[in-house]
Amino acid sequence: SSALAKPCLCRALQPKLVARAMFRIAAVAIGRRALLAPRAPLLAAQAPRCFAASPLEATSKLYDDIVLKSVKEFQANQKAVSDDLDAELANNKMVLFMEGTPDAPKSEASHNIIKMLTQAQAVPFVSIDVLSHPAILGYTVTKTQRNRAPHLYMNGSFYADHDGLLAKFNTGELSKDIGSEATKSSGVFGGELPIATY
């Protein structure tokens, strides 16, 4: 009975073996065609990579392009954007248009402004991220006629940009104009600033 079972087993395996053999023949044929087909050279000539001669100029041009697109976006949505942001300026004593947030500034200038405002204890103020929508940057650039954010507004009007705030900070005028002694520590650490997040 075992002799009878073996031929049956071979007949059952025969279609699988034929399929494997056909697959191998097809693979060889495809391989030959692939070998005979013309190939692109492995080290094809690549276009030369261009690097900026002056990275600062390239970055400045990129920022200027972003500002230009932002102004166009603001002009396309001027009514809605102006209504919302004018209301923010009217309802808050200080509004800072900056890149990022006070806890996570996204530019060195914004980081420096937050450090200066913290040192002067200029509170409370509202911050608006100009990178959250292009029309916001377009709004503040159009209103101040200064391309570089951050911009600080006091009582609804433009107060200073980074360079103006830095000059006022260095002369002590910033602390006198917008600083607050009430938020400084008292007791053992009297006159010291509270812990900040920069």
Secondary structure, DSSP 4 states (H G I P E B T S, - for coil): -HHHHHHHHHHHHHHHHHHHHHHHHHHHHHHHHHHHS----TTPPPPPPP--S-HHHHHHHHHHHHHHHHHHHHHHTHHHHHHHHHHHHHH-SEEEEESB-SSSBSSHHHHHHHHHHHHHT--S-EEEETTS-HHHHHHHHHHH--SSSPEEEETTEEEEEHHHHHHHHHHTHHHHHH--STTS--GGGTTPPPP---
